Amino acid sequence: MSAPVARHLRELRVERGISIRDLERRAGINRATISMIERGVMVATPAQADLLALALGIAEGDLVSRTLLVHES
């Protein structure tokens, strides 16, 4: 997960009013891991990216593809 994708993850979470703790419960991913992914310290696996996208209410793969479209424009 690139830096733009990590920023987009945080933006989506904040826009939806979801705390890291809530996202942890929804996605089944430890909140420390989510925090590291959002800060760009850790790269999410494709499986983690899909779980996070679904927990945020977007389609699997859209977290990456939408970010690339926004940042390529």
Backbone as XML, in Angstrom:
<?xml version="1.0"?>
<chain id="A" units="angstrom">
  <residue number="1" name="MET">
    <atom name="N" x="0.865" y="-1.164" z="0.000"/>
    <atom name="CA" x="0.000" y="0.000" z="0.000"/>
    <atom name="C" x="0.908" y="1.222" z="0.000"/>
  </residue>
  <residue number="2" name="SER">
    <atom name="N" x="0.797" y="2.061" z="-1.002"/>
    <atom name="CA" x="1.656" y="3.226" z="-1.133"/>
    <atom name="C" x="1.213" y="4.333" z="-0.184"/>
  </residue>
  <residue number="3" name="ALA">
    <atom name="N" x="2.044" y="5.375" z="-0.078"/>
    <atom name="CA" x="1.725" y="6.505" z="0.798"/>
    <atom name="C" x="0.397" y="7.157" z="0.421"/>
  </residue>
  <residue number="4" name="PRO">
    <atom name="N" x="0.111" y="7.402" z="-0.880"/>
    <atom name="CA" x="-1.194" y="7.973" z="-1.212"/>
    <atom name="C" x="-2.358" y="7.069" z="-0.790"/>
  </residue>
  <residue number="5" name="VAL">
    <atom name="N" x="-2.184" y="5.769" z="-0.917"/>
    <atom name="CA" x="-3.241" y="4.837" z="-0.513"/>
    <atom name="C" x="-3.412" y="4.884" z="1.002"/>
  </residue>
  <residue number="6" name="ALA">
    <atom name="N" x="-2.308" y="4.953" z="1.727"/>
    <atom name="CA" x="-2.371" y="5.031" z="3.186"/>
    <atom name="C" x="-3.097" y="6.297" z="3.620"/>
  </residue>
  <residue number="7" name="ARG">
    <atom name="N" x="-2.795" y="7.424" z="2.985"/>
    <atom name="CA" x="-3.499" y="8.680" z="3.310"/>
    <atom name="C" x="-4.980" y="8.566" z="2.987"/>
  </residue>
  <residue number="8" name="HIS">
    <atom name="N" x="-5.280" y="7.951" z="1.855"/>
    <atom name="CA" x="-6.672" y="7.791" z="1.451"/>
    <atom name="C" x="-7.427" y="6.910" z="2.446"/>
  </residue>
  <residue number="9" name="LEU">
    <atom name="N" x="-6.786" y="5.892" z="2.949"/>
    <atom name="CA" x="-7.392" y="5.028" z="3.959"/>
    <atom name="C" x="-7.800" y="5.859" z="5.162"/>
  </residue>
  <residue number="10" name="ARG">
    <atom name="N" x="-6.887" y="6.679" z="5.657"/>
    <atom name="CA" x="-7.185" y="7.515" z="6.822"/>
    <atom name="C" x="-8.304" y="8.506" z="6.501"/>
  </residue>
  <residue number="11" name="GLU">
    <atom name="N" x="-8.236" y="9.140" z="5.330"/>
    <atom name="CA" x="-9.270" y="10.100" z="4.932"/>
    <atom name="C" x="-10.647" y="9.446" z="4.910"/>
  </residue>
  <residue number="12" name="LEU">
    <atom name="N" x="-10.743" y="8.263" z="4.331"/>
    <atom name="CA" x="-12.025" y="7.555" z="4.281"/>
    <atom name="C" x="-12.525" y="7.216" z="5.678"/>
  </residue>
  <residue number="13" name="ARG">
    <atom name="N" x="-11.615" y="6.764" z="6.535"/>
    <atom name="CA" x="-12.000" y="6.401" z="7.900"/>
    <atom name="C" x="-12.524" y="7.616" z="8.653"/>
  </residue>
  <residue number="14" name="VAL">
    <atom name="N" x="-11.805" y="8.732" z="8.552"/>
    <atom name="CA" x="-12.204" y="9.951" z="9.255"/>
    <atom name="C" x="-13.509" y="10.505" z="8.681"/>
  </residue>
  <residue number="15" name="GLU">
    <atom name="N" x="-13.652" y="10.520" z="7.345"/>
    <atom name="CA" x="-14.889" y="10.995" z="6.707"/>
    <atom name="C" x="-16.111" y="10.236" z="7.200"/>
  </residue>
  <residue number="16" name="ARG">
    <atom name="N" x="-15.930" y="8.958" z="7.466"/>
    <atom name="CA" x="-17.034" y="8.113" z="7.902"/>
    <atom name="C" x="-17.222" y="8.126" z="9.419"/>
  </residue>
  <residue number="17" name="GLY">
    <atom name="N" x="-16.373" y="8.864" z="10.113"/>
    <atom name="CA" x="-16.479" y="8.960" z="11.557"/>
    <atom name="C" x="-16.150" y="7.659" z="12.276"/>
  </residue>
  <residue number="18" name="ILE">
    <atom name="N" x="-15.236" y="6.888" z="11.686"/>
    <atom name="CA" x="-14.873" y="5.589" z="12.241"/>
    <atom name="C" x="-13.527" y="5.717" z="12.957"/>
  </residue>
  <residue number="19" name="SER">
    <atom name="N" x="-13.483" y="5.315" z="14.201"/>
    <atom name="CA" x="-12.220" y="5.332" z="14.939"/>
    <atom name="C" x="-11.369" y="4.134" z="14.514"/>
  </residue>
  <residue number="20" name="ILE">
    <atom name="N" x="-10.101" y="4.193" z="14.846"/>
    <atom name="CA" x="-9.237" y="3.053" z="14.545"/>
    <atom name="C" x="-9.745" y="1.824" z="15.292"/>
  </residue>
  <residue number="21" name="ARG">
    <atom name="N" x="-10.200" y="2.010" z="16.516"/>
    <atom name="CA" x="-10.735" y="0.889" z="17.303"/>
    <atom name="C" x="-11.955" y="0.267" z="16.613"/>
  </residue>
  <residue number="22" name="ASP">
    <atom name="N" x="-12.844" y="1.115" z="16.074"/>
    <atom name="CA" x="-14.008" y="0.597" z="15.347"/>
    <atom name="C" x="-13.584" y="-0.134" z="14.079"/>
  </residue>
  <residue number="23" name="LEU">
    <atom name="N" x="-12.613" y="0.433" z="13.370"/>
    <atom name="CA" x="-12.130" y="-0.213" z="12.151"/>
    <atom name="C" x="-11.472" y="-1.551" z="12.485"/>
  </residue>
  <residue number="24" name="GLU">
    <atom name="N" x="-10.802" y="-1.608" z="13.619"/>
    <atom name="CA" x="-10.204" y="-2.865" z="14.076"/>
    <atom name="C" x="-11.291" y="-3.941" z="14.211"/>
  </residue>
  <residue number="25" name="ARG">
    <atom name="N" x="-12.390" y="-3.578" z="14.837"/>
    <atom name="CA" x="-13.490" y="-4.538" z="15.025"/>
    <atom name="C" x="-14.127" y="-4.934" z="13.695"/>
  </residue>
  <residue number="26" name="ARG">
    <atom name="N" x="-14.334" y="-3.956" z="12.839"/>
    <atom name="CA" x="-14.998" y="-4.220" z="11.558"/>
    <atom name="C" x="-14.145" y="-5.061" z="10.615"/>
  </residue>
  <residue number="27" name="ALA">
    <atom name="N" x="-12.846" y="-4.750" z="10.574"/>
    <atom name="CA" x="-11.951" y="-5.412" z="9.609"/>
    <atom name="C" x="-11.259" y="-6.646" z="10.183"/>
  </residue>
  <residue number="28" name="GLY">
    <atom name="N" x="-11.220" y="-6.731" z="11.513"/>
    <atom name="CA" x="-10.508" y="-7.850" z="12.121"/>
    <atom name="C" x="-8.996" y="-7.708" z="12.018"/>
  </residue>
  <residue number="29" name="ILE">
    <atom name="N" x="-8.547" y="-6.462" z="11.948"/>
    <atom name="CA" x="-7.117" y="-6.165" z="11.866"/>
    <atom name="C" x="-6.747" y="-5.343" z="13.099"/>
  </residue>
  <residue number="30" name="ASN">
    <atom name="N" x="-5.671" y="-5.727" z="13.755"/>
    <atom name="CA" x="-5.224" y="-5.052" z="14.965"/>
    <atom name="C" x="-5.061" y="-3.549" z="14.733"/>
  </residue>
  <residue number="31" name="ARG">
    <atom name="N" x="-5.504" y="-2.746" z="15.712"/>
    <atom name="CA" x="-5.459" y="-1.289" z="15.538"/>
    <atom name="C" x="-4.035" y="-0.750" z="15.404"/>
  </residue>
  <residue number="32" name="ALA">
    <atom name="N" x="-3.060" y="-1.401" z="16.027"/>
    <atom name="CA" x="-1.665" y="-0.970" z="15.855"/>
    <atom name="C" x="-1.242" y="-1.152" z="14.402"/>
  </residue>
  <residue number="33" name="THR">
    <atom name="N" x="-1.688" y="-2.235" z="13.801"/>
    <atom name="CA" x="-1.381" y="-2.486" z="12.388"/>
    <atom name="C" x="-2.049" y="-1.441" z="11.512"/>
  </residue>
  <residue number="34" name="ILE">
    <atom name="N" x="-3.316" y="-1.139" z="11.790"/>
    <atom name="CA" x="-4.033" y="-0.117" z="11.016"/>
    <atom name="C" x="-3.314" y="1.222" z="11.120"/>
  </residue>
  <residue number="35" name="SER">
    <atom name="N" x="-2.909" y="1.586" z="12.315"/>
    <atom name="CA" x="-2.193" y="2.845" z="12.527"/>
    <atom name="C" x="-0.893" y="2.880" z="11.734"/>
  </residue>
  <residue number="36" name="MET">
    <atom name="N" x="-0.156" y="1.798" z="11.761"/>
    <atom name="CA" x="1.108" y="1.747" z="11.001"/>
    <atom name="C" x="0.854" y="1.830" z="9.498"/>
  </residue>
  <residue number="37" name="ILE">
    <atom name="N" x="-0.221" y="1.206" z="9.033"/>
    <atom name="CA" x="-0.561" y="1.277" z="7.605"/>
    <atom name="C" x="-0.915" y="2.715" z="7.239"/>
  </residue>
  <residue number="38" name="GLU">
    <atom name="N" x="-1.745" y="3.362" z="8.059"/>
    <atom name="CA" x="-2.150" y="4.740" z="7.777"/>
    <atom name="C" x="-0.969" y="5.706" z="7.783"/>
  </residue>
  <residue number="39" name="ARG">
    <atom name="N" x="0.019" y="5.455" z="8.614"/>
    <atom name="CA" x="1.195" y="6.328" z="8.700"/>
    <atom name="C" x="2.253" y="5.983" z="7.661"/>
  </residue>
  <residue number="40" name="GLY">
    <atom name="N" x="2.034" y="4.908" z="6.905"/>
    <atom name="CA" x="2.985" y="4.515" z="5.881"/>
    <atom name="C" x="4.197" y="3.783" z="6.435"/>
  </residue>
  <residue number="41" name="VAL">
    <atom name="N" x="4.115" y="3.363" z="7.695"/>
    <atom name="CA" x="5.212" y="2.636" z="8.330"/>
    <atom name="C" x="5.196" y="1.181" z="7.897"/>
  </residue>
  <residue number="42" name="MET">
    <atom name="N" x="4.013" y="0.697" z="7.578"/>
    <atom name="CA" x="3.824" y="-0.697" z="7.189"/>
    <atom name="C" x="2.997" y="-0.735" z="5.904"/>
  </residue>
  <residue number="43" name="VAL">
    <atom name="N" x="3.283" y="-1.684" z="5.072"/>
    <atom name="CA" x="2.530" y="-1.857" z="3.832"/>
    <atom name="C" x="1.471" y="-2.944" z="4.064"/>
  </residue>
  <residue number="44" name="ALA">
    <atom name="N" x="0.233" y="-2.620" z="3.737"/>
    <atom name="CA" x="-0.853" y="-3.597" z="3.889"/>
    <atom name="C" x="-0.731" y="-4.679" z="2.832"/>
  </residue>
  <residue number="45" name="THR">
    <atom name="N" x="-1.042" y="-5.886" z="3.227"/>
    <atom name="CA" x="-1.113" y="-6.967" z="2.257"/>
    <atom name="C" x="-2.372" y="-6.777" z="1.417"/>
  </residue>
  <residue number="46" name="PRO">
    <atom name="N" x="-2.459" y="-7.410" z="0.264"/>
    <atom name="CA" x="-3.702" y="-7.321" z="-0.512"/>
    <atom name="C" x="-4.923" y="-7.783" z="0.293"/>
  </residue>
  <residue number="47" name="ALA">
    <atom name="N" x="-4.761" y="-8.811" z="1.094"/>
    <atom name="CA" x="-5.876" y="-9.297" z="1.913"/>
    <atom name="C" x="-6.293" y="-8.241" z="2.939"/>
  </residue>
  <residue number="48" name="GLN">
    <atom name="N" x="-5.317" y="-7.595" z="3.568"/>
    <atom name="CA" x="-5.634" y="-6.546" z="4.535"/>
    <atom name="C" x="-6.315" y="-5.367" z="3.851"/>
  </residue>
  <residue number="49" name="ALA">
    <atom name="N" x="-5.828" y="-4.984" z="2.685"/>
    <atom name="CA" x="-6.434" y="-3.874" z="1.938"/>
    <atom name="C" x="-7.886" y="-4.187" z="1.607"/>
  </residue>
  <residue number="50" name="ASP">
    <atom name="N" x="-8.163" y="-5.419" z="1.221"/>
    <atom name="CA" x="-9.542" y="-5.813" z="0.922"/>
    <atom name="C" x="-10.417" y="-5.767" z="2.171"/>
  </residue>
  <residue number="51" name="LEU">
    <atom name="N" x="-9.911" y="-6.258" z="3.296"/>
    <atom name="CA" x="-10.668" y="-6.231" z="4.551"/>
    <atom name="C" x="-10.950" y="-4.796" z="4.982"/>
  </residue>
  <residue number="52" name="LEU">
    <atom name="N" x="-9.962" y="-3.930" z="4.852"/>
    <atom name="CA" x="-10.143" y="-2.530" z="5.223"/>
    <atom name="C" x="-11.156" y="-1.850" z="4.314"/>
  </residue>
  <residue number="53" name="ALA">
    <atom name="N" x="-11.074" y="-2.113" z="3.023"/>
    <atom name="CA" x="-12.030" y="-1.521" z="2.080"/>
    <atom name="C" x="-13.453" y="-1.954" z="2.415"/>
  </residue>
  <residue number="54" name="LEU">
    <atom name="N" x="-13.646" y="-3.231" z="2.640"/>
    <atom name="CA" x="-14.978" y="-3.730" z="2.975"/>
    <atom name="C" x="-15.480" y="-3.127" z="4.283"/>
  </residue>
  <residue number="55" name="ALA">
    <atom name="N" x="-14.596" y="-2.988" z="5.264"/>
    <atom name="CA" x="-14.978" y="-2.405" z="6.551"/>
    <atom name="C" x="-15.354" y="-0.930" z="6.414"/>
  </residue>
  <residue number="56" name="LEU">
    <atom name="N" x="-14.811" y="-0.275" z="5.390"/>
    <atom name="CA" x="-15.122" y="1.135" z="5.140"/>
    <atom name="C" x="-16.306" y="1.302" z="4.191"/>
  </residue>
  <residue number="57" name="GLY">
    <atom name="N" x="-16.839" y="0.188" z="3.723"/>
    <atom name="CA" x="-18.023" y="0.256" z="2.869"/>
    <atom name="C" x="-17.735" y="0.500" z="1.407"/>
  </residue>
  <residue number="58" name="ILE">
    <atom name="N" x="-16.533" y="0.190" z="0.972"/>
    <atom name="CA" x="-16.230" y="0.304" z="-0.448"/>
    <atom name="C" x="-15.856" y="-1.082" z="-0.969"/>
  </residue>
  <residue number="59" name="ALA">
    <atom name="N" x="-15.931" y="-1.242" z="-2.265"/>
    <atom name="CA" x="-15.676" y="-2.551" z="-2.868"/>
    <atom name="C" x="-14.218" y="-2.948" z="-2.702"/>
  </residue>
  <residue number="60" name="GLU">
    <atom name="N" x="-13.996" y="-4.260" z="-2.642"/>
    <atom name="CA" x="-12.634" y="-4.777" z="-2.571"/>
    <atom name="C" x="-11.840" y="-4.244" z="-3.760"/>
  </residue>
  <residue number="61" name="GLY">
    <atom name="N" x="-10.654" y="-3.804" z="-3.517"/>
    <atom name="CA" x="-9.797" y="-3.285" z="-4.574"/>
    <atom name="C" x="-9.989" y="-1.805" z="-4.867"/>
  </residue>
  <residue number="62" name="ASP">
    <atom name="N" x="-11.136" y="-1.235" z="-4.469"/>
    <atom name="CA" x="-11.383" y="0.182" z="-4.746"/>
    <atom name="C" x="-10.502" y="1.109" z="-3.930"/>
  </residue>
  <residue number="63" name="LEU">
    <atom name="N" x="-10.063" y="0.677" z="-2.785"/>
    <atom name="CA" x="-9.179" y="1.513" z="-1.971"/>
    <atom name="C" x="-7.925" y="1.854" z="-2.761"/>
  </residue>
  <residue number="64" name="VAL">
    <atom name="N" x="-7.370" y="0.892" z="-3.437"/>
    <atom name="CA" x="-6.164" y="1.108" z="-4.235"/>
    <atom name="C" x="-6.506" y="1.785" z="-5.549"/>
  </residue>
  <residue number="65" name="SER">
    <atom name="N" x="-7.484" y="1.286" z="-6.286"/>
    <atom name="CA" x="-7.765" y="1.819" z="-7.616"/>
    <atom name="C" x="-8.286" y="3.244" z="-7.563"/>
  </residue>
  <residue number="66" name="ARG">
    <atom name="N" x="-9.133" y="3.577" z="-6.617"/>
    <atom name="CA" x="-9.644" y="4.950" z="-6.515"/>
    <atom name="C" x="-8.545" y="5.917" z="-6.142"/>
  </residue>
  <residue number="67" name="THR">
    <atom name="N" x="-7.659" y="5.516" z="-5.277"/>
    <atom name="CA" x="-6.551" y="6.382" z="-4.880"/>
    <atom name="C" x="-5.660" y="6.665" z="-6.069"/>
  </residue>
  <residue number="68" name="LEU">
    <atom name="N" x="-5.371" y="5.644" z="-6.855"/>
    <atom name="CA" x="-4.511" y="5.846" z="-8.024"/>
    <atom name="C" x="-5.160" y="6.794" z="-9.017"/>
  </residue>
  <residue number="69" name="LEU">
    <atom name="N" x="-6.462" y="6.692" z="-9.210"/>
    <atom name="CA" x="-7.164" y="7.594" z="-10.124"/>
    <atom name="C" x="-7.096" y="9.033" z="-9.625"/>
  </residue>
  <residue number="70" name="VAL">
    <atom name="N" x="-7.310" y="9.234" z="-8.339"/>
    <atom name="CA" x="-7.287" y="10.589" z="-7.768"/>
    <atom name="C" x="-5.900" y="11.198" z="-7.878"/>
  </residue>
  <residue number="71" name="HIS">
    <atom name="N" x="-4.864" y="10.425" z="-7.592"/>
    <atom name="CA" x="-3.514" y="10.964" z="-7.573"/>
    <atom name="C" x="-2.868" y="11.025" z="-8.950"/>
  </residue>
  <residue number="72" name="GLU">
    <atom name="N" x="-3.428" y="10.359" z="-9.958"/>
    <atom name="CA" x="-2.882" y="10.435" z="-11.305"/>
    <atom name="C" x="-3.463" y="11.602" z="-12.071"/>
  </residue>
  <residue number="73" name="SER">
    <atom name="N" x="-4.604" y="12.123" z="-11.640"/>
    <atom name="CA" x="-5.269" y="13.228" z="-12.353"/>
    <atom name="C" x="-4.508" y="14.523" z="-12.224"/>
  </residue>
</chain>
